């Protein structure tokens, strides 16, 4: 049970602001705080600084920066953009990719799809790995039509499929190549071998050799994402190797600011799928949507009415970007996404992000108003932050009177005690208005006022944010008008009515802690373990589902053990089963939760028809079986207010 004498911190470290909701052992029982995520002149780490200020305010005792007393902190739950920023900026750990000989360029080639086929210039995203080592090994499926010599060793894979080892792994050659990479300074390794999802022995051997050589981060694809589709599996494993050391360095830096290194404090991080995990097990491939996932949990647990069952559209407008999502009674997850040009095959909240937030910069280019994608961030921030930053959406809202400096945190200026600078925003926007009017005069059109220009930029931002809402609702077969708009995020209230009006939504739900709802959601989130195992692609049916029962039970046993080790009682653990299904001949798989009647095929066909508008007579095949083990959190009283 929660200890009423201790502090509990729920933190969302966003791109612009860090939000903190703290349960405190004094009336009124909670405190909230909002800090700039980056303010190097005043503090090195925003979450730690927020904890320091709250501890000092409640206890009355000075907390020396870098030596905080954590003896009265029960837990810290955090969502962070550290991994996302490292992926976007390509500042992760230098990584070596180990692949089967002949497949070293598989991730660069990818699927050869052309999403921007008519662009005159296409810049391919930079690969996450800096070097490739091709190992001489080869395993193949021993199907009946395969031409395999009789003298080759045949084995049964973990999926029950027959395999043949064409070329055994050469440990000596592998060790020589790995030592050469180690001597060049590489310490992170992503191992992605053909058919490792069904035959992981060769990857394990490479991992053992790499450990002896001295690599610090060794990501094996059959552990990171045991699934078919080597490209997505390889990308996910590379992301894991590339980001995990970066995350662990941040965690070590965060812990170092406490007197005891948080040795007696439970530190949990939010994962992309909306579940918490112990900080020591927080890995890069599950961290991309760490912060936004907390917001989904926050509005789902506090704004959804199970009596009316009216679905919600989550509209989370922060300082750097806007995240939109949908909740209709269950969390909607996606299992294969692309972020910053990298394919990731891992369970994530179905969140669509658009680069339009309070900090999105304003441009007048080629006679058009443009918002973003560049962001002013937290440092220097918009003009009104008093750091010499560029014009941003926040400045436009301030000039229009949609932001009141008296009601905004006084955290600006050299002493962190000044309000927003309205005069500076108006002066900068006036200069841009003069530029706009110079063009209008040349075209013989009426001049704009400063307020009209500000409103024009706000309308541009609104349209950019409305598009992804349509994508997660109308484009997937849902009636957008049947939803309510759950508005949160620091800038959400300034745009919610205009967004709802453009979409035909008649109801807006605003939580009392809407400005920090992502942080608030951390405190209500459950501890979750997602486990999966590959299947052999057999047609789904009652007999096939029955044959998968031992696999489900094995995954559930592993998940229960992991949650029990984190101190979660057995009566608070539940298992949620799913099958990853697709039509024969299709590569588009859909994760189908177990229906009440256990008829997965019917559920798949109905959902496929809803989302894509057609059905097929083809067989439905099983790619993966997955189990989501949920350890229900005991939510403190203040989170139910």
Backbone torsions as a table, in degrees:
resi	resn	phi	psi	omega
1	UNK	NA	148.9	177.8
2	UNK	-59.3	140.9	179.7
3	UNK	-90.6	114.5	-175.2
4	UNK	-69.0	-10.5	-179.6
5	UNK	-91.7	-2.1	-173.9
6	UNK	-117.1	163.6	177.6
7	UNK	-88.8	148.4	174.1
8	UNK	-136.2	126.3	-174.0
9	UNK	-115.1	130.3	172.9
10	UNK	-116.9	120.9	-168.1
11	UNK	-130.8	136.3	171.1
12	UNK	-120.5	110.5	178.3
13	UNK	-93.0	96.7	-177.9
14	UNK	-88.0	-176.4	-178.5
15	UNK	-71.1	-30.6	-179.6
16	UNK	-111.9	-50.1	-178.7
17	UNK	-117.3	150.1	169.8
18	UNK	-107.1	121.8	-177.9
19	UNK	-105.4	139.2	-178.2
20	UNK	-131.8	128.5	169.6
21	UNK	-117.2	121.6	-174.4
22	UNK	-122.3	130.0	168.1
23	UNK	-84.1	124.7	-174.7
24	UNK	-122.8	149.7	-178.7
25	UNK	-83.4	48.4	179.2
26	UNK	-160.0	153.4	177.5
27	UNK	-59.8	142.6	4.7
28	UNK	-85.5	10.1	177.5
29	UNK	99.8	-11.4	178.4
30	UNK	-152.6	159.6	173.5
31	UNK	-139.1	151.1	174.8
32	UNK	-123.9	153.0	-178.1
33	UNK	-154.0	143.4	178.0
34	UNK	-131.4	124.9	179.8
35	UNK	-128.1	155.7	171.3
36	UNK	-65.5	134.1	-178.4
37	UNK	-66.1	-28.0	177.0
38	UNK	-130.5	118.6	175.8
39	UNK	-150.7	69.6	-171.4
40	UNK	-59.7	-21.2	179.4
41	UNK	-73.8	-17.5	-174.6
42	UNK	-121.0	-25.9	178.4
43	UNK	-162.8	150.8	-178.1
44	UNK	-83.7	-26.5	-174.7
45	UNK	-144.1	119.4	-173.9
46	UNK	-65.9	-46.5	179.0
47	UNK	-58.5	-42.7	179.8
48	UNK	-66.8	-37.0	178.6
49	UNK	-65.5	-39.3	177.9
50	UNK	-63.8	-42.4	176.6
51	UNK	-61.3	-43.0	-179.4
52	UNK	-59.4	-46.4	-176.9
53	UNK	-65.2	-40.0	-179.8
54	UNK	-69.0	-41.7	177.4
55	UNK	-59.8	-43.6	179.8
56	UNK	-64.6	-43.3	-176.8
57	UNK	-64.5	-36.7	-175.9
58	UNK	-85.3	-43.2	-175.7
59	UNK	-86.6	-20.8	-177.0
60	UNK	75.1	6.0	179.9
61	UNK	-105.6	139.9	179.2
62	UNK	-68.2	135.2	177.7
63	UNK	-112.7	104.0	-177.4
64	UNK	-62.0	128.9	176.6
65	UNK	-56.4	134.1	-179.1
66	UNK	85.3	-1.3	-179.6
67	UNK	-147.9	52.5	-175.4
68	UNK	-75.0	148.0	177.7
69	UNK	-88.6	110.8	-177.5
70	UNK	-99.8	9.5	-174.2
71	UNK	-64.2	-23.0	-178.8
72	UNK	-106.4	15.8	177.3
73	UNK	-101.4	118.9	-179.6
74	UNK	-78.2	-49.9	176.6
75	UNK	-152.8	159.1	173.8
76	UNK	-128.5	125.0	177.9
77	UNK	-117.8	129.2	-170.5
78	UNK	-139.2	140.9	166.9
79	UNK	-114.7	142.3	-172.9
80	UNK	-143.6	151.0	175.4
81	UNK	-96.2	11.1	-177.2
82	UNK	-55.7	-47.5	-178.9
83	UNK	-68.1	-43.2	-179.3
84	UNK	-61.1	-45.6	-179.3
85	UNK	-63.4	-40.2	179.6
86	UNK	-64.0	-35.7	178.8
87	UNK	-70.5	-43.4	-179.7
88	UNK	-66.5	-40.0	-175.7
89	UNK	-92.0	-4.4	-179.2
90	UNK	56.7	51.4	-179.8
91	UNK	-116.5	24.2	179.0
92	UNK	-78.8	-165.1	-176.6
93	UNK	-79.6	131.5	173.9
94	UNK	-54.2	128.0	-167.3
95	UNK	-127.1	145.3	173.8
96	UNK	-108.2	133.2	175.4
97	UNK	-98.5	126.7	174.9
98	UNK	-105.9	119.1	-175.7
99	UNK	-132.1	161.1	174.8
100	UNK	-62.7	138.8	-178.7
101	UNK	-53.6	131.8	-178.0
102	UNK	95.8	-10.1	-177.5
103	UNK	-121.0	22.5	-177.8
104	UNK	-65.8	-22.4	-178.9
105	UNK	-104.5	16.6	-174.8
106	UNK	-63.8	-35.8	-178.0
107	UNK	-75.7	-32.9	177.4
108	UNK	-69.9	-39.6	178.0
109	UNK	-67.9	-41.2	178.8
110	UNK	62.5	-142.5	-178.4
111	UNK	-95.3	-3.6	-179.6
112	UNK	61.5	27.1	173.8
113	UNK	-81.4	157.5	-175.6
114	UNK	-125.1	79.0	-177.4
115	UNK	-68.5	-22.9	-179.2
116	UNK	-124.7	59.7	-169.2
117	UNK	-65.7	-25.4	-176.8
118	UNK	-97.7	0.7	176.3
119	UNK	-66.7	137.6	179.2
120	UNK	-76.2	-24.2	179.8
121	UNK	-135.6	122.5	178.6
122	UNK	-123.0	116.8	178.0
123	UNK	-95.7	115.6	179.6
124	UNK	-70.3	140.0	178.9
125	UNK	-65.1	148.6	178.5
126	UNK	-68.3	136.2	177.6
127	UNK	-68.9	149.2	-179.3
128	UNK	-76.6	-24.2	-179.0
129	UNK	-94.9	149.8	-179.2
130	UNK	-102.8	-16.1	-177.4
131	UNK	-150.0	149.9	178.4
132	UNK	-121.7	132.6	172.1
133	UNK	-113.9	119.7	178.2
134	UNK	-97.3	122.2	-178.7
135	UNK	-101.0	145.0	-175.0
136	UNK	-85.6	84.6	176.8
137	UNK	-147.6	154.2	178.8
138	UNK	-160.7	126.7	175.4
139	UNK	-124.4	141.6	178.3
140	UNK	-139.0	158.7	177.7
141	UNK	-72.8	131.0	-177.8
142	UNK	-94.4	67.1	178.1
143	UNK	-73.2	165.6	-176.9
144	UNK	-62.0	-31.6	-177.4
145	UNK	-89.9	1.7	-178.1
146	UNK	-80.2	138.5	178.4
147	UNK	-89.8	93.0	-175.5
148	UNK	-119.8	127.1	177.7
149	UNK	-56.4	146.1	-176.2
150	UNK	-67.9	-24.2	-175.4
151	UNK	-83.4	-2.1	-179.8
152	UNK	-78.7	147.1	179.1
153	UNK	-71.1	132.3	176.9
154	UNK	-113.7	138.1	-179.4
155	UNK	-137.5	167.8	175.6
156	UNK	-103.4	126.7	-180.0
157	UNK	-77.9	174.7	-178.7
158	UNK	-65.0	-19.6	178.9
159	UNK	-90.5	-1.5	-176.8
160	UNK	90.3	-3.0	179.7
161	UNK	-80.0	148.9	176.6
162	UNK	-79.6	133.1	-178.8
163	UNK	-125.2	154.6	174.8
164	UNK	-127.4	134.5	178.8
165	UNK	-90.6	102.5	-179.5
166	UNK	-73.3	-43.6	178.7
167	UNK	-137.6	116.9	175.5
168	UNK	-67.4	155.9	178.9
169	UNK	-68.0	141.5	176.9
170	UNK	-101.0	96.1	-175.5
171	UNK	-59.8	-38.9	-178.2
172	UNK	-62.0	-45.6	179.9
173	UNK	-65.9	-39.3	179.1
174	UNK	-61.5	-45.6	-178.6
175	UNK	-63.4	-39.8	178.2
176	UNK	-60.7	-45.5	-178.9
177	UNK	-67.2	-39.3	-179.3
178	UNK	-68.7	-38.1	178.2
179	UNK	-65.0	-36.4	177.5
180	UNK	-63.3	-42.0	178.5
181	UNK	-67.7	-38.8	179.1
182	UNK	-63.2	-41.4	179.8
183	UNK	-66.2	-21.9	176.7
184	UNK	-82.6	-3.5	176.3
185	UNK	105.4	0.1	179.4
186	UNK	-76.2	139.7	178.5
187	UNK	-130.1	-4.2	179.7
188	UNK	-116.6	138.7	-173.0
189	UNK	-135.0	130.7	172.9
190	UNK	-114.9	118.0	-175.6
191	UNK	-107.7	116.5	-175.9
192	UNK	-133.9	99.2	-177.9
193	UNK	-109.6	153.2	-178.9
194	UNK	-60.7	134.1	176.0
195	UNK	59.3	23.4	178.7
196	UNK	-66.6	-21.2	177.7
197	UNK	-63.1	-28.8	-179.4
198	UNK	-104.8	-24.7	179.9
199	UNK	-135.2	87.2	-173.7
200	UNK	-84.5	-1.8	-172.5
201	UNK	-58.5	-42.1	-178.5
202	UNK	-65.3	-38.5	177.2
203	UNK	-65.6	-39.8	178.3
204	UNK	-61.5	-40.9	179.4
205	UNK	-63.2	-43.1	177.5
206	UNK	-62.7	-40.6	178.9
207	UNK	-62.8	-41.5	178.6
208	UNK	-64.5	-41.6	178.5
209	UNK	-64.5	-43.2	179.9
210	UNK	-62.9	-36.7	176.8
211	UNK	-63.5	-40.3	177.8
212	UNK	-67.0	-36.0	179.9
213	UNK	-66.7	-34.8	177.4
214	UNK	123.9	7.2	178.8
215	UNK	-62.9	137.6	-177.0
216	UNK	-86.0	-37.3	-178.9
217	UNK	-118.2	115.5	-179.0
218	UNK	-124.7	107.3	-179.0
219	UNK	-105.3	116.9	179.8
220	UNK	-102.4	130.6	-171.3
221	UNK	-63.1	-32.2	-177.8
222	UNK	-72.7	-15.6	174.8
223	UNK	-95.7	-41.3	-178.4
224	UNK	-67.0	-46.7	-177.7
225	UNK	-151.5	83.1	-178.1
226	UNK	-72.9	82.8	-176.3
227	UNK	-149.8	162.1	174.2
228	UNK	-70.9	-179.9	-175.6
229	UNK	73.2	87.5	-173.4
230	UNK	-66.3	-27.9	-178.7
231	UNK	-67.9	-51.8	179.0
232	UNK	-65.9	-39.2	177.2
233	UNK	-62.3	-41.3	179.5
234	UNK	-67.9	-42.9	177.9
235	UNK	-61.5	-43.1	-179.4
236	UNK	-63.2	-41.8	179.5
237	UNK	-66.5	-38.9	177.9
238	UNK	-65.7	-41.3	175.7
239	UNK	-58.7	-42.0	-179.6
240	UNK	-61.7	-47.6	-179.8
241	UNK	-66.3	-34.7	-175.4
242	UNK	-74.7	-37.6	-172.7
243	UNK	-99.1	-31.0	-174.8
244	UNK	-57.4	-46.2	177.1
245	UNK	-60.1	-36.0	178.9
246	UNK	-63.7	-43.6	178.6
247	UNK	-64.4	-44.1	-178.2
248	UNK	-65.8	-34.2	176.0
249	UNK	-65.2	-40.4	177.4
250	UNK	-63.5	-42.3	-180.0
251	UNK	-62.4	-43.1	178.3
252	UNK	-62.7	-40.4	177.6
253	UNK	-64.1	-40.7	179.1
254	UNK	-63.9	-46.1	-179.8
255	UNK	-64.2	-33.6	-174.7
256	UNK	-64.6	-17.4	179.7
257	UNK	-82.4	0.6	179.4
258	UNK	-110.7	145.4	-174.2
259	UNK	-58.1	-38.1	-178.0
260	UNK	-104.7	10.5	-178.9
261	UNK	63.8	21.4	-178.7
262	UNK	60.1	32.6	-178.3
263	UNK	-63.7	-29.6	-177.0
264	UNK	-111.6	17.2	-179.3
265	UNK	-118.4	133.0	178.5
266	UNK	-76.8	119.1	178.4
267	UNK	-113.4	118.9	-178.2
268	UNK	-121.2	143.0	177.2
269	UNK	-115.3	145.8	176.8
270	UNK	-78.6	133.5	176.6
271	UNK	-96.7	167.7	-176.3
272	UNK	-61.5	-25.3	-177.9
273	UNK	-89.8	7.9	174.8
274	UNK	90.5	9.8	177.7
275	UNK	-115.4	151.7	-179.6
276	UNK	-87.2	155.2	175.8
277	UNK	-147.2	150.3	177.7
278	UNK	-57.2	140.0	-174.8
279	UNK	-55.3	-34.9	-178.4
280	UNK	-68.2	-16.8	-179.8
281	UNK	-109.3	8.5	-178.6
282	UNK	-76.2	118.2	-173.9
283	UNK	-118.4	161.2	-172.5
284	UNK	-62.0	-39.3	-175.9
285	UNK	-70.1	-13.3	179.8
286	UNK	-111.0	15.9	-171.3
287	UNK	-115.2	-0.7	-170.9
288	UNK	-63.4	-40.9	-178.6
289	UNK	-109.0	34.1	-175.6
290	UNK	-55.8	-48.5	-178.5
291	UNK	-73.3	-54.3	-179.1
292	UNK	-58.1	-31.0	179.8
293	UNK	-61.7	-33.8	177.2
294	UNK	-62.9	-35.3	177.7
295	UNK	-66.4	-38.3	177.9
296	UNK	-63.0	-45.1	177.4
297	UNK	-60.9	-40.9	-177.6
298	UNK	-60.5	-50.5	-177.7
299	UNK	-77.3	-29.3	178.6
300	UNK	-65.6	-39.8	-176.6
301	UNK	-82.6	-22.2	-173.2
302	UNK	-115.4	-17.5	-175.6
303	UNK	-114.0	-19.4	-178.2
304	UNK	-80.4	131.5	179.8
305	UNK	-100.1	108.5	-178.6
306	UNK	-68.0	-13.0	178.4
307	UNK	-78.4	-48.7	-179.5
308	UNK	-83.6	-24.9	-179.9
309	UNK	57.0	31.2	178.2
310	UNK	-76.1	122.0	-177.3
311	UNK	-67.7	155.3	-176.5
312	UNK	-118.5	144.8	167.3
313	UNK	-104.4	118.8	178.2
314	UNK	-82.4	123.8	-179.5
315	UNK	-120.8	97.4	-174.2
316	UNK	-110.2	95.9	-179.2
317	UNK	-101.0	110.9	179.9
318	UNK	-103.8	-156.2	-177.8
319	UNK	-83.0	-31.7	-174.9
320	UNK	-103.5	-35.9	-176.1
321	UNK	-151.8	174.2	176.0
322	UNK	-121.0	131.3	179.9
323	UNK	-112.7	128.7	178.1
324	UNK	-120.4	147.3	-177.0
325	UNK	-154.9	176.7	179.9
326	UNK	-135.2	140.9	175.8
327	UNK	-136.2	121.6	-179.9
328	UNK	-122.2	26.7	-178.6
329	UNK	119.4	-24.8	175.3
330	UNK	-136.3	151.6	178.6
331	UNK	-69.3	132.3	178.7
332	UNK	-92.8	119.6	-177.7
333	UNK	-111.2	148.3	170.4
334	UNK	-120.2	149.4	-170.5
335	UNK	-118.5	0.4	173.0
336	UNK	-149.5	115.1	-176.6
337	UNK	-132.0	172.4	175.1
338	UNK	-129.2	124.0	179.9
339	UNK	-128.9	127.1	178.8
340	UNK	52.5	39.2	178.1
341	UNK	78.6	9.1	-177.6
342	UNK	-118.3	126.9	176.4
343	UNK	-79.3	133.1	-179.1
344	UNK	-128.2	120.8	178.3
345	UNK	-104.5	86.6	-179.4
346	UNK	-156.0	148.8	-179.4
347	UNK	-64.5	128.2	178.9
348	UNK	-139.4	150.8	170.1
349	UNK	-57.5	141.5	177.8
350	UNK	-77.8	87.5	-178.2
351	UNK	-120.4	131.8	175.7
352	UNK	-108.1	127.3	-176.8
353	UNK	-110.7	135.6	176.2
354	UNK	-125.0	141.2	-176.3
355	UNK	-79.5	65.3	175.8
356	UNK	-142.1	104.2	179.3
357	UNK	-139.0	-174.3	-179.9
358	UNK	-59.8	-29.0	-179.0
359	UNK	-94.0	2.3	-179.9
360	UNK	-64.0	132.6	-174.3
361	UNK	-76.4	151.7	-179.0
362	UNK	-104.4	130.7	179.7
363	UNK	-131.7	146.5	170.4
364	UNK	-116.4	106.2	-173.3
365	UNK	-131.4	129.8	176.1
366	UNK	53.3	37.4	178.4
367	UNK	77.8	10.9	-178.1
368	UNK	-122.7	147.5	171.3
369	UNK	-82.3	133.6	179.9
370	UNK	-133.2	134.3	178.5
371	UNK	-115.7	119.2	179.3
372	UNK	70.4	-167.0	2.0
373	UNK	-76.1	-9.2	178.8
374	UNK	-62.9	145.5	-178.8
375	UNK	-124.1	145.0	175.3
376	UNK	-73.9	-17.9	177.9
377	UNK	64.2	-162.1	178.1
378	UNK	-88.4	-26.3	-178.9
379	UNK	-137.4	107.7	13.7
380	UNK	-86.5	-15.1	-178.1
381	UNK	82.3	179.8	178.1
382	UNK	-61.7	171.1	-179.8
383	UNK	-54.5	-41.4	-173.8
384	UNK	-70.5	-5.8	178.7
385	UNK	-81.4	-1.3	175.5
386	UNK	66.4	31.7	177.8
387	UNK	-123.0	13.5	-179.8
388	UNK	75.1	27.7	-177.7
389	UNK	-81.5	179.5	-178.5
390	UNK	-87.5	169.6	175.8
391	UNK	-65.2	139.3	-178.9
392	UNK	-144.0	174.5	-179.4
393	UNK	-56.8	-37.3	179.2
394	UNK	-58.8	-38.9	178.1
395	UNK	-64.5	-40.8	179.0
396	UNK	-63.2	-43.3	178.5
397	UNK	-66.1	-35.4	179.4
398	UNK	-65.7	-44.4	179.4
399	UNK	-65.0	-33.3	-179.8
400	UNK	-79.6	-3.9	-179.7
401	UNK	81.8	11.1	178.5
402	UNK	-82.5	-13.7	173.7
403	UNK	-118.4	130.2	178.4
404	UNK	-105.7	113.5	-178.7
405	UNK	-53.5	-32.6	-178.3
406	UNK	-68.0	-23.0	-178.4
407	UNK	-102.1	1.6	-179.4
408	UNK	-98.7	148.2	-179.8
409	UNK	-55.3	136.2	177.7
410	UNK	-89.8	79.3	-174.5
411	UNK	-127.2	21.8	-174.6
412	UNK	-112.4	169.8	-179.2
413	UNK	84.9	171.8	-176.8
414	UNK	-57.6	-33.2	-178.6
415	UNK	-97.5	7.2	-178.3
416	UNK	55.1	35.3	-177.2
417	UNK	-133.6	14.0	-177.4
418	UNK	-103.7	151.6	176.6
419	UNK	-81.3	179.4	174.0
420	UNK	-59.2	146.2	-175.5
421	UNK	-97.2	91.3	-178.7
422	UNK	-64.6	-40.9	-177.3
423	UNK	-61.2	-41.7	-179.5
424	UNK	-66.9	-40.3	178.3
425	UNK	-63.0	-44.1	180.0
426	UNK	-64.5	-39.4	-179.8
427	UNK	-64.8	-43.8	-179.4
428	UNK	-67.4	-39.8	179.9
429	UNK	-71.2	-30.6	176.0
430	UNK	-63.9	-41.1	178.4
431	UNK	-63.1	-40.1	178.0
432	UNK	-68.6	-35.9	177.9
433	UNK	-62.7	-38.7	176.9
434	UNK	-61.0	-38.5	178.4
435	UNK	-66.1	-41.8	178.4
436	UNK	-63.5	-45.1	-176.5
437	UNK	-68.1	-28.5	176.6
438	UNK	-62.6	-40.2	176.7
439	UNK	-68.8	-42.1	-178.5
440	UNK	-62.3	-38.9	179.4
441	UNK	-64.3	-39.7	179.1
442	UNK	-64.7	-27.8	-179.7
443	UNK	-94.5	1.6	179.3
444	UNK	72.4	28.8	-178.7
445	UNK	-108.6	157.1	-178.0
446	UNK	-62.9	154.1	179.6
447	UNK	-78.8	154.2	176.3
448	UNK	-101.1	149.4	170.1
449	UNK	-84.6	168.5	177.9
450	UNK	-59.8	-41.2	-179.0
451	UNK	-65.9	-36.7	178.9
452	UNK	-66.9	-38.2	176.5
453	UNK	-66.1	-43.2	178.6
454	UNK	-59.8	-43.4	-179.7
455	UNK	-67.0	-34.7	177.1
456	UNK	-61.4	-41.4	177.5
457	UNK	-67.7	-37.5	178.4
458	UNK	-63.9	-41.9	178.3
459	UNK	-64.4	-36.7	177.2
460	UNK	-63.0	-43.7	178.0
461	UNK	-64.1	-39.8	-179.2
462	UNK	-61.0	-42.6	-179.6
463	UNK	-66.2	-38.0	177.8
464	UNK	-62.9	-33.3	-179.2
465	UNK	-83.9	-25.1	179.6
466	UNK	-73.6	-31.3	-177.0
467	UNK	-59.3	-49.3	179.6
468	UNK	-66.6	-25.1	176.3
469	UNK	-66.3	-41.0	176.2
470	UNK	-64.5	-34.4	-177.7
471	UNK	-66.0	-34.8	-178.3
472	UNK	-90.7	-2.7	-178.4
473	UNK	-123.5	-76.6	-176.6
474	UNK	-59.1	-44.4	-177.4
475	UNK	-66.7	-15.6	179.8
476	UNK	-108.9	14.5	173.3
477	UNK	89.8	13.2	179.4
478	UNK	-101.3	147.2	177.4
479	UNK	-83.2	109.3	-175.9
480	UNK	-62.8	-30.7	-177.5
481	UNK	-71.7	-15.1	179.5
482	UNK	-85.3	0.5	-177.1
483	UNK	-101.2	160.4	167.0
484	UNK	-106.2	151.8	-179.2
485	UNK	-97.3	112.6	176.6
486	UNK	-88.3	105.9	-172.1
487	UNK	-99.3	127.4	176.0
488	UNK	-156.3	-174.9	-172.2
489	UNK	92.6	155.7	-175.1
490	UNK	-59.9	-29.2	-177.1
491	UNK	-109.6	0.8	-173.9
492	UNK	-60.5	-42.0	-176.7
493	UNK	-63.6	-23.0	-178.7
494	UNK	-76.4	-16.6	-173.1
495	UNK	-125.8	-8.0	-170.5
496	UNK	-59.5	-45.8	-176.0
497	UNK	-64.4	-42.3	179.6
498	UNK	-65.6	-40.3	178.5
499	UNK	-63.7	-47.6	-179.5
500	UNK	-61.0	-40.4	-179.5
501	UNK	-63.2	-42.1	-178.0
502	UNK	-69.9	-24.2	-177.9
503	UNK	-96.8	-10.1	-177.9
504	UNK	82.0	16.9	177.5
505	UNK	-84.8	133.2	-173.1
506	UNK	-104.4	-6.0	-176.7
507	UNK	-132.1	132.1	177.4
508	UNK	-120.7	131.2	179.1
509	UNK	-110.3	123.6	-180.0
510	UNK	-123.8	115.2	179.9
511	UNK	-74.0	153.8	-179.0
512	UNK	-61.6	-27.5	177.5
513	UNK	-107.4	36.4	-175.6
514	UNK	-57.6	-33.7	-178.3
515	UNK	-68.1	-20.0	-179.3
516	UNK	-131.9	31.3	-171.5
517	UNK	-66.0	-29.5	177.7
518	UNK	-64.6	-41.1	176.0
519	UNK	-66.6	-43.4	179.2
520	UNK	-58.2	-38.4	-179.8
521	UNK	-65.5	-28.7	178.1
522	UNK	-58.2	-38.2	-177.1
523	UNK	-72.1	-19.8	-179.4
524	UNK	-101.4	-3.0	-175.3
525	UNK	-74.3	156.0	177.0
526	UNK	-94.2	159.8	171.4
527	UNK	-84.7	127.6	-171.1
528	UNK	-131.4	141.1	169.5
529	UNK	-124.2	124.3	175.3
530	UNK	-103.1	123.7	179.5
531	UNK	-126.1	149.4	179.5
532	UNK	-147.4	162.8	176.4
533	UNK	-144.9	142.5	-179.6
534	UNK	-74.1	152.1	174.5
535	UNK	-116.0	171.4	-173.2
536	UNK	-89.9	7.2	179.0
537	UNK	76.7	29.1	179.8
538	UNK	-81.7	154.2	178.2
539	UNK	-59.6	138.5	-179.7
540	UNK	-78.6	148.5	-179.8
541	UNK	177.9	173.4	-176.7
542	UNK	-62.2	-37.7	178.3
543	UNK	-66.6	-41.7	179.6
544	UNK	-65.1	-41.4	179.2
545	UNK	-63.7	-40.0	177.7
546	UNK	-63.9	-36.5	179.5
547	UNK	-69.1	-23.0	179.5
548	UNK	-84.6	-5.8	-176.5
549	UNK	-56.6	-45.5	177.8
550	UNK	-59.8	-35.5	177.6
551	UNK	-65.5	-43.3	176.7
552	UNK	-60.4	-45.3	-177.4
553	UNK	-64.4	-37.2	178.8
554	UNK	-65.1	-42.2	178.2
555	UNK	-65.5	-41.0	179.6
556	UNK	-64.4	-37.9	178.7
557	UNK	-64.2	-42.8	178.4
558	UNK	-63.1	-43.6	-179.2
559	UNK	-66.5	-40.9	178.8
560	UNK	-62.8	-41.1	178.2
561	UNK	-61.7	-44.7	-179.3
562	UNK	-62.7	-41.8	-179.8
563	UNK	-71.1	-36.5	178.0
564	UNK	-63.1	-37.1	178.5
565	UNK	-66.4	-18.3	176.4
566	UNK	-93.8	10.1	174.5
567	UNK	85.3	18.7	180.0
568	UNK	-94.4	125.4	-177.4
569	UNK	-66.7	150.8	-177.0
570	UNK	-60.1	-31.9	-178.3
571	UNK	-75.3	-6.4	177.0
572	UNK	-107.0	11.0	-179.8
573	UNK	-107.7	131.4	176.1
574	UNK	-136.1	154.2	-178.1
575	UNK	-112.1	136.7	176.4
576	UNK	-121.8	116.1	-175.1
577	UNK	-95.0	149.1	176.3
578	UNK	-147.8	156.4	171.2
579	UNK	-123.2	138.2	176.8
580	UNK	-92.5	111.1	-169.8
581	UNK	-119.4	153.2	176.0
582	UNK	-153.3	160.8	173.1
583	UNK	-76.2	146.0	174.6
584	UNK	-58.9	131.3	-178.5
585	UNK	90.3	-5.7	179.4
586	UNK	-109.4	151.4	175.0
587	UNK	-104.3	1.3	-178.4
588	UNK	-91.3	102.8	-179.9
589	UNK	-98.0	152.3	178.8
590	UNK	-130.5	134.7	179.2
591	UNK	-83.6	119.6	-176.1
592	UNK	-112.4	113.6	175.2
593	UNK	-62.6	153.8	-177.7
594	UNK	-61.9	118.7	178.7
595	UNK	-72.7	159.3	178.4
596	UNK	-56.5	-35.3	-179.5
597	UNK	-91.9	3.6	178.5
598	UNK	62.8	18.2	177.6
599	UNK	-91.6	83.9	-177.0
600	UNK	-64.7	-36.8	-176.4
601	UNK	-63.1	-45.6	179.0
602	UNK	-61.7	-43.8	-179.5
603	UNK	-62.8	-38.8	178.7
604	UNK	-64.9	-46.8	-177.4
605	UNK	-63.3	-39.1	179.4
606	UNK	-65.4	-43.1	-179.1
607	UNK	-70.4	-37.2	178.2
608	UNK	-62.7	-40.7	179.9
609	UNK	-66.5	-38.3	-179.9
610	UNK	-65.9	-45.1	-173.5
611	UNK	-83.2	-34.5	-174.3
612	UNK	-111.9	-10.1	173.8
613	UNK	82.9	8.6	178.6
614	UNK	-152.4	162.4	176.9
615	UNK	-119.0	179.4	-180.0
616	UNK	-148.0	154.4	175.5
617	UNK	-87.3	-3.2	-177.3
618	UNK	-67.5	156.5	175.9
619	UNK	-63.9	151.1	174.8
620	UNK	-101.1	124.3	-174.4
621	UNK	-108.8	152.6	178.9
622	UNK	-99.1	119.9	176.0
623	UNK	-93.2	-43.5	-176.4
624	UNK	-145.7	154.3	167.3
625	UNK	-116.4	138.2	-175.0
626	UNK	-133.4	149.6	177.1
627	UNK	-131.1	128.9	175.5
628	UNK	-105.6	105.9	-180.0
629	UNK	-91.1	121.7	-173.5
630	UNK	-114.9	122.4	172.8
631	UNK	-100.5	102.7	-174.5
632	UNK	-61.3	129.0	179.2
633	UNK	-78.0	148.6	171.6
634	UNK	-90.9	99.1	-171.8
635	UNK	-73.2	127.1	176.6
636	UNK	-59.5	157.6	-172.9
637	UNK	-58.5	-42.4	-174.1
638	UNK	-63.9	-20.6	-179.8
639	UNK	-77.8	-8.8	179.1
640	UNK	-98.7	2.6	-179.8
641	UNK	-66.8	NA	NA
